[in-house]
Each structure stands twice: as C-alpha cells, then as structure tokens.
Amino acid sequence: MVERQIKLTANEDVKEFVNQASKCDFDIDVFYNRVVIDAKSILGVLSMDLTKVLTVRCNGHDERFDEFLNKFAVA
C-alpha cells in the first residue's frame, strides 16, 4: 500500500486524475480528514475540498500512475 500527498487545484486536474486512476486495476482511495472517496469517481473527487492537500492511498502498484502522481505531489 502506497500513500502520497497531492493537491488538485482545477477541475481539469480532477478529470485527468480520475482518468488515470480508472486505468489501474486496483483500488485507489482519496482521503481528507475522515472522508474517504473512491479515486475513480469524478463526482466523489469533485465533492472534496480541493483547496486542501489530499492523501491518495493505492492498494497496488502501477509505475505509470506513480509517475503521474508526481505532477500533483506536495513536498
């Protein structure tokens, strides 16, 4: 299981994130406080507070998705 901190600022970022997450054959969750959303749900991700740093938890590994997350990674 891998956890990364990301920040999605625009609706286009959310669309791209959900599109890339949907290509993975394992579960990916997005967390903020106690809220857990399926990363493959565009409505779910859009409903989150995008002004905050989000935690992404991957229950598998995909090299392309890991590299994609670097685009939104928070140091």
Secondary structure, 3 states (H helix, E strand, C coil): CEEEEECCCCHHHHHHHHHHHHCCCCCEEEEECCEEEECCCHHHHHCCCCCCCEEEEECCCCHHHHHHHCCCECC
